Amino acid sequence: MTVKDENGKVIYSKSEDYIVNDFYIKNADPSKDPIMVANWWFDRQVHLHEGIEPGEIKSTSFVVPLEKGVKSATVEAAFVFHYEKGKDATWNKATKKIEF
């Protein structure tokens, strides 16, 4: 989420990460295991879920301090999917201008 004043200056910015990962663990010495191994070599899988479920709504409130004389602010929030290191896709974006 980014908040800009009427001149386009960023006055507030905040991001949150929601993570879903699967870790495949081989019951052996990790320093000797190759990075890429066949699926049947794994003993167990650990599922780390700190994400948002499909259809789930996440609501968060922020208090943004404004300098004296600010007449308007534009708030932009985006849901960005990071699918690979350095690569992402914006799935949804909303922008709202607030005048004081």
N, C-alpha and C positions, 0 to 999 in steps of 0.2 A: 504494500500500500504506500502510495506517495501523495503528499499534500503540497500543493504549490500555491503561492500567493498570486495576486492579479498581474504581477510582472513576470510570472513564470519561475520565480525563485523557489527552490525546494525548501520548505520549512519543516517538513517531517517525513521520515521514511521508516518503514518497519516491514520485516518479512518474517514469515514462519515457515518452517519446513515440516512436512509430514512424510514419514519414511515407511516403506514396506520393503523388507529384504528377506531373502532366504539364504541361509548359510548351510553349506553342505560340509559335514565333518567326517573325516576319516579317522578311525581310531588308531593312529600311528604317530610317529614323530613328525610334526608339521614342518620342521626345517628340512626334512628329506623328501617330503611329498612334492610332486610336480604341481604346478598351478592348474593345469588342465588334465583332468583324469576322467576316465569313463564313469558314467552314472552309477553303474553297479558296484563301484569300489567304495561308495559312501556307506557308512554305518548308520548315520542319522541326519536329519535335517532340522534346523532351528529356524522358526519363522518369527521374525521381528516385525511387529505391526504397530506403527505409530502413525497411522494414516487416517484418512476419512473414508468411510464405507460408501459405496454407491448409493445415492439418494439421501445421504446424511447431510444435514445443514449445520454449518459451523458459523456461529455468531460471536463477534468480538467487538468490544467497545474500546475506543481510544480517546484520551483527552489530549488535544493538541494545543499547546500554548501559542498564542498569536501575539505578534508585536503590536504596539499601539499604532493605529492608523491603517491597519489592513482592512480593505473594503470587501474583499472576496477571497475565497479559497476554492481550489479545484481538487477534489479527492478522486484518485484513481486506484482501483483495486483490481488485481488480476490473479487468476488461477493458472499457474505455469507448471507444466509437466516436464521434469528433467529426466529424460529417458536414457541419456548417455552423457559421460563427462564432456562438458562444453557444448552439448546440444539440448535444446528444449523447444517446447511448443506451447504457445498461449492458448489454453482451452476456453477461457472465458475472461471477459474484462468489462468493468463497469466504471463510468466516470460521472461525477455529479459536481456541479458548481453551486457553491453556497455563498450568498451575498449577505452582508451585515449592514 
